Amino acid sequence: MKASRITSLSSAIIAMALLTFSTVGQAAGGNYSSNTDLRPILELIEQGKYESAINRLHDELDADPDNADIMSLLGFSYRKTRNYEDALTFYEWALHAEPDHRGANEYLGELYLETNQIDKAVQQLEKLDNICSNNCKEYSTLKKAVDSYQQTASNS
């Protein structure tokens, strides 16, 4: 994938994360009992300060260990540092806590694309289709990423 496409995709993903997780305690894919305000952490992520975000997210997870939003953002932040093993772990934990968490499903699909596992990415896309019937931002974002990946692969 060309560097400009990766940069555009990364910017779109961060913007999506900000939209998805900006509502306190009511993030997409779940209705959680905590009132965790993730906005300061999302600002760190937007600034590319993933290590700082990871540290803050771990503190939040200690206080609210069942919060799928926090787990999904940990996965996202680890993925951005190319720590795919920890990213996968946190996405799986998020989906164990909230199987229909749209953000975690989308981000897991993106992890699969980044690790050249297109079949698994398509499975995540199908799962999002079942969750929101092609009618959510997470499905659209992952669909564009899958299509771009497949187009790039076919041009190689």
N, C-alpha and C positions, 0 to 999 in steps of 0.2 A: 504494500500500500504506500502510495507517495506520502512524503512528509506533510504536504499541505492538506491532504485528505485526513491524515491522522490528527493534525491540529484542529481542523474543522470539526471532526467527529468528537474530539476531546472537549472542545468548547461547547458543542451541543449537549454532550453528556453532563457537563457541569451545570449548564443552564437548566437542564432537565432535573438534575438533583436539587437545585435551588427551588424550582417550582414544586417538585414532588414533596420535599421535606420541610418547606418553610412554615407550614401550619403547625403550631405548637400542639403536641399531643394527639393530632389527628392526621398523621401523614398517610399518604396513599397506601392502600393495602391493609390498613389496620386501624383499630380504634383502641388506643392503649390507655391504661390507667395513669401512667406518668404524665406529668406536665413538662417534660423535658423540652427546653428551648434550645433547639439545635442551630439556630441562626448564627451564633458566634463561630461555631465549628464549621458551618457551611461557608462562612466567609474565609476561613483558613483554607478550606478545600478550593474555593474559587481562586485564591491567591497562589495555589500550588504548594501550599505549606502542609504537605501530606503527613510528614512525621509529627508535626505539632498537632494536627487533627487526630492522628492515631492515638497520641497520648491522651488528649482530651476525651476522645470517644471511649477509651478504656476506662477512664474515671467515671464517665456517665454509665457505662455498662455495669461497673461495680455497683452503682446505686440502683440500677434498673436492669437486672440480668435477663429479663424476658422481652426486652424491647427490640423487635425486629428491625425497626428503623435504624437504631444504633448499630446493630450487627451488619445491616446492609451497607451503611456508610463506612464501617470498618473494612468490609470487603472491598468497597470502591477505593478507599484510600490505599489499602495494601496493593490492590491491582495497579494503581497509578505509580507505585514505587516498584512495580514489576515483581512483587512478592506474591506470585500466583498461588503458592501453597496456602498461605494464610488467608488470602482473598477467598479462595475456594472454601476453606473452613468456615469463614464467617458468613458467606452466602448460604452455605448448607445449614448453618445454625439459624439464620434468619428464616429460611424456608421451613425448617422444622418448627419454629415458633409460629410462623404465619405462612402456610403453604401458598396462599394466593397473593403474597406480597409482590405487587407489580414491580417495584423498583429492584428488589433482589432478583426476581426472575429475569428482568431485562439485563441487569449488570452481569449476572451469571452467563447469559448468552454472549455478552460482549467479551467476557473472560475467555469463553470457548473460542471466539473468533481470534482473539489475540494469541491464543495458543494453538491455532490451526486445527481446531476440532469442529469443523463446520457442521457435521451431523448433529452434534450435541447442541450447537447454537440454534439449529433449525428446530430441534425438540423444544428448546426454551421458547422459541417463537410460537410454536404450536400451543404450548402451555399458556402463553399470554393470550393467544387467540381464544382459548377456552375460558379464560378468566374474564376477558373484556370484549370478546366478539369483534376484534379489529377496531374497537372504538375507544382506545386509550393512547395517551402519548407514549407510554412505554412500548407498546406494540409497534407503533409507527417508527419510533427511534430504532428499535432493534431490527425491524423489517428493512429500513434503509441501510443499516450497517451490514446485514446479511446480503442484501442485493449488491451493495458496493463490493463486498468481499468476493462474491461469486463473479461479478463483472471483472474485477481485477484478476481473479484466477483464470478466467476464460481468455483474457488478453495476454496472459503470460506464455 
